[in-house]
Amino acid sequence: MTGDFLLKGGHVVDPCSGHDGQADVRVQSGRVAEVGALVPGTAERVIDVAGLHVAPGLIDVHVHLREPGQEWKETIATGTASAAAGGFSTLFCMPNTDPALDSVAMLEEFGRRAERDAQVVVRPIAAISEGRRGVRPVDFDALAAMGAIGFSDDGESTANSAIMREALQASTRLGIPVMVHCEDPALTGGAMHEGKVSRNNAIRAIPAAAEEIMIDRDVSLAKLSGGWLHVCHVSTAHGVEAIARARQTGTRVTAEVMPHHLTMTDDWVAGQRELVNVDEPAGEPSLVGHPDTKVNPPLRTRGDAARLLRGLKEGEIDLVSTDHAPHARPEKRGRPFATAAFGLSGCELALPVMLALVRAGALTMAEMVSALSWTPARLWNLKSGSLRPGTTADIVVFDPTERWIVKPDRLMTRSANTPLVDMQLQGRVKMTFVGGDERHRDW
């Protein structure tokens, strides 16, 4: 569906403009034209969304689309279809493609593919170093000029502090962040969080210090350089507090948290399937060491999850992303836990998981929408994230009450590696519009 239309009778939630109640939304020429109690025009197409919520299209600043080079896991087409089904209208794509997004030529190639196949807006994150190897820095200015929305070596934490400092210095003149996966490689090699659960199940583990040491280093370099540091997928209480202290001193640090780190713990690796910080029924127990519970950074403790939630609520963490990391079935369930790939599929599950926090009273609906839309739009100066008249008509329509069972064949992603399979969730995206064009409908 394209063209002009009126979304009639929905509950509009727009933190930017302050709307949180019933209103109509008129879209004309790909932009929001009016919001309020509106009378349909004589020739205007009317979409009845009574009983549904209408919000700005969601923005995910941390996804892995796998293309080019790993199309058996995901493609731009399937990954962006999954995003649209989850209510996302904009994605930032991590550079761990093959080859990496580390040159003008690679960004040009990625842009051609995205223009051809993407169902939503896709912005590339360029590498910090050539090949993400941490040896030689990329041409930051050239990549920013080609449309890079940030710089990251993703899962390869940039070990060379001088290169990290150079990247942060570049961020000050380019106005885009260095987006860091914080993990000391000397402390990796495990498969889950180091603690009571790993010891009880004799699973080699990764200490929380692996993340915390690198957050401390990168925060120090951000303070030294004056650059913009964005800390990806914060998962520990110490990480939240280190970021909060840095911000109090004026260091420019933003941060994201993932829905799974807010609602799951390392008990899931032990076979339990109880979401924390919410009031949802637990799923049936699973196998100890189920490969779909293996993610990096790993699922942490209840205390960490509680501190992450408080950090999001209080603004110490800015936004929520998914770290959508699809893997083909043989890379997950075809291997033992120790050697299975790290990562969860997240785009289609983020909204219902976050709605569980809203139902529990942990977040308001407006706070949730802000963390998933308005805040990233504001930080990156995007022309979306709001339903103010004149803004791009990126819109999600969702039913916060619809219950559904997570089944791989109901998901749009090519690789449905999620520990939520066979669990009941509540909340379903019904429509997603990108620039006024309908990109997903579940009607």
C-alpha positions, -999 to +999 in steps of 0.1 A: +000+000+000+013+034-009-002+069-012-022+091+012-043+076+041-058+082+075-051+060+105-084+063+123-092+058+160-059+044+173-041+052+206-012+074+195+020+072+216+046+098+205+071+109+232+085+137+211+052+156+207+037+143+240+007+125+225-005+095+246-041+089+238-067+084+211-060+103+179-060+100+142-029+103+120-031+116+085-003+108+060+002+127+028+031+124+003+051+102+026+049+125+056+028+129+087+004+157+078-019+160+109-025+143+143-057+148+162-094+143+159-096+144+121-125+142+096-118+118+067-116+135+033-142+124+007-116+105-013-092+096+015-084+060+022-092+053+059-076+025+079-095+016+110-070+011+138-094+013+167-081-007+197-045-006+184-015+016+193+001+039+168+037+050+173+067+062+154+085+035+135+111+017+157+148+023+151+173-005+158+209+008+159+225-027+162+217-055+138+236-081+118+223-086+083+251-110+073+251-098+037+275-098+019+293-131+026+271-151+050+238-152+031+230-186+045+224-170+079+204-139+067+201-116+038+193-079+035+159-090+021+151-114+049+166-094+077+147-062+068+115-082+063+120-095+098+126-059+110+094-046+094+075-075+110+089-063+143+078-027+138+113-014+129+115+012+100+152+019+103+182-004+110+219+003+116+239-026+101+270-038+119+302-042+097+310-078+104+301-088+069+325-107+046+344-086+035+339-061+063+324-027+057+358-010+059+361+009+026+343+032+003+340+003-022+323-019+003+299+008+014+290+014-022+283-023-028+263-026+004+243+005-006+235-010-040+222-042-024+202-023+003+186-001-023+176-032-043+164-055-015+157-036+018+122-034+031+132-007+056+158+021+058+193+006+063+223+027+074+257+011+075+281+012+105+317+012+091+346-007+107+371+011+129+401-008+115+408-025+082+392-060+082+382-053+118+417-067+127+427-037+149+459-031+131+453-001+107+425+025+111+401+030+083+397+063+064+371+077+088+363+109+068+358+090+035+335+065+051+314+091+069+311+110+036+297+077+021+270+075+047+284+056+076+263+062+107+290+052+131+322+031+135+327-003+151+349-033+150+319-051+165+328-085+181+365-077+177+371-052+205+397-028+191+427-039+212+450-011+200+442+019+223+459+043+199+435+033+171+405+036+194+417+071+205+421+081+168+385+068+161+371+088+189+389+119+178+374+114+144+340+112+159+343+148+173+346+163+138+323+139+120+294+139+146+289+101+145+298+077+173+324+050+179+301+020+188+321-004+209+317-041+217+335-041+250+353-074+258+388-081+268+399-109+244+423-123+270+393-132+292+372-148+266+370-184+255+339-194+276+304-199+265+283-182+292+284-159+322+309-169+349+291-176+382+271-200+402+252-214+372+283-220+351+301-237+380+271-259+389+269-271+353+306-273+346+305-249+317+335-229+308+325-192+313+333-156+306+337-133+336+318-100+338+352-084+341+359-091+304+332-065+295+338-042+324+376-037+319+370-026+283+341-003+292+365+014+317+392+017+290+370+031+264+353+056+287+388+068+297+397+073+260+364+091+253+372+115+282+408+120+268+397+126+232+364+144+237+348+119+213+314+103+212+315+068+226+284+045+222+287+014+244+269-015+227+248-042+246+257-032+282+250-063+303+265-058+338+256-035+368+293-023+368+289-012+332+259+009+339+276+026+368+308+032+349+288+049+321+268+069+346+299+082+364+315+092+331+284+111+320+284+130+353+319+143+345+308+155+310+322+126+290+301+120+259+290+084+264+257+069+252+247+033+257+222+006+247+207-024+263+190-055+247+156-069+256+172-103+265+196-087+290+166-069+306+144-100+309+166-132+308+194-145+331+220-172+331+194-195+346+181-199+310+214-217+302+205-241+330+172-249+313+149-225+331+127-202+310+114-175+333+115-139+322+127-116+350+115-081+358+081-090+344+049-108+355+047-134+326+043-171+331+074-192+327+079-214+297+084-252+299+120-261+310+145-266+283+178-286+280+208-274+300+231-257+276+205-251+249+225-234+221+199-207+216+207-193+250+242-186+240+248-149+233+276-124+236+277-107+260+262-136+279+230-136+299+240-124+333+224-125+368+191-112+382+210-084+399+225-073+366+191-074+349+175-053+376+203-027+375+201-025+337+164-019+339+169+008+365+196+023+343+172+025+314+144+039+335+166+066+350+184+076+317+218+061+325+212+039+295+197+057+265+180+032+243+171-004+235+185-023+205+182-059+195+217-071+185+198-093+160+223-120+152+209-148+131+227-181+126+218-211+105+205-241+124+237-262+120+257-234+136+234-235+166+215-267+172+239-288+152+267-283+177+274-287+214+269-256+236+306-249+239+311-246+201+277-232+190+277-197+176+269-168+198+238-147+191+200-144+192+175-134+165+157-104+180+140-080+156+105-097+157+106-104+194+118-071+209+085-053+210+065-081+228+093-086+253+095-049+260+057-047+263+060-073+291+080-047+311+053-022+304+026-045+317+046-051+348+048-014+355+086-013+350+083+011+321+056+033+308+044+029+272+059+063+264+093+053+279+094+021+259+086+039+226+112+066+234+139+040+240+130+022+208+124+052+185+126+088+196+158+086+215+179+070+187+164+094+162+173+123+184+209+111+191+216+105+154+196+134+142+173+113+120+142+126+102+120+100+120+112+088+155+083+112+158+047+117+145+050+155+144+035+170+113+061+172+086+082+143+097+088+112+076+058+088+079+077+059+095+049+044+116+042+012+135+007+000+144+006-027+171-018-046+193-004-047+228-029-074+239-026-100+211-012-133+224+008-156+201+032-185+203+067-181+189+072-206+161+101-204+136+077-207+106+058-176+119+090-155+118+104-137+088+141-141+096+160-167+078+174-180+111+151-182+140+176-189+167+158-177+199+152-194+232+117-180+231+105-207+206+072-223+218+067-196+244+036-174+245+042-136+240+018-108+242+019-079+217+020-081+179+029-057+151+000-053+127+014-027+102+047-010+095+050+020+072+083+034+059+080+068+043+042+062+041+046+029+022+033-002+038+061-027+044+044-052+067+008-062+075-005-089+098-042-082+094 
